[in-house]
Amino acid sequence: MASPSSSSPPPHVKYQVFLSFRGEDTRLNFISHLLKALKDRGMHVFFDEDKLEKGEQLSQSLSLAIANSDLSILVLSKDYASSKACLGELSHIIDRKPNPTDKHIVLPIFYHVDPSDVRNIDGSFKTSFEEHDSKRQSDEVQRWKAAFAKVGKLKGWHIRGCKFDRSETEYIKDIVEYVTKKLMNGMSRSTSDELIGIDDQKEKIIRLIEQEDCRVIGLWGMGGIGKTTLADAVYKEVPLKHPFDRIPLQREDEQ
C-alpha cells in the first residue's frame, strides 16, 4: 500500500504507524529500508515525505495523523533536535502518554546517538536546544526539552553504527517483528472491548481467508450486530499475519 502523503489526510484515516525522523540524517538510508519493511508487512504507515519547516504550529495534517495512529516510531538521529518540526511531532506524541485510556505505543530508535544524551539533552542535542532558546519563546522550548528527555527514558533500540554493531537489516527485522506483535496484541484487546465474542468470529474468518481456494467472504445479518466492526478487525489484522494486496474497506452506504 502506498504511503500516505503529508498533505491533509482525512481525519477518519487510521494509521498503524506514525514515523518521525530527521530527513537529512536518515531519509535515504535507514528510513527508506524501515519504511519498505513496514509496508511489506502490510502496515498503514504515515510517512511525511517533505518534512518542511513550515509555520510555528504543528500542521493540522500531522496532528491528525498522530492522533489517529496506534504506534509511533521516533528515529532519533544526531540532528533530530535541530528541527522544530521534529520536536513538534515528538512533544505532540509524548503528550498522549499521560492519558490512561490512550494505548498509543511510543518506540524510540537511538540512531548513532547515545540514549543518555537524549535523557540529559547533551552532545549535539544540547547545541540544538541552545539555538532554539536564542530564537524562540522559552516556554515552548522548555516543553520540547521535557518531552525529549522523557523519550530518552523509554525502552527502544540503540543502533550504534560502529564496526562491532549488528547490521541495520538485522535491526529492522527485529523492529518490524516487535511492532507487529505490539499491534496485534493491541488489536486483540481493543476488539474484545468493542464486541463480546468478536475475537472468535475474527479467527474463524481468518482461517477461511487462509484457505487456498478462498475468493470472496460475505458477512450478512441485521443492522447493528457488529458486521462492520468485525470486518474492520479482520482488515487490520490479516496483513500483519499474511501480507498481500487488499482493497480499502467500504460500507454499503459509502459506495
Secondary structure by P-SEA (a helix, b strand, c coil): ccccccccccccccccbbbbcccccccccaaaaaaaaaaaaccccccccccccccccccaaaaaaaaaccbbbbbccccccccaaaaaaaaaaaaacccccccbbbbbbbccccaaaaaaccaaaaaaaaaaaacccaaaaaaaaaaaaaaaabbbbbbccccccccaaaaaaaaaaaaaaaaaaaaaaaaaaaccaaaaaaaaaaaaaacccccbbbbbbcccccaaaaaaaaaaccccccccccccccccccc
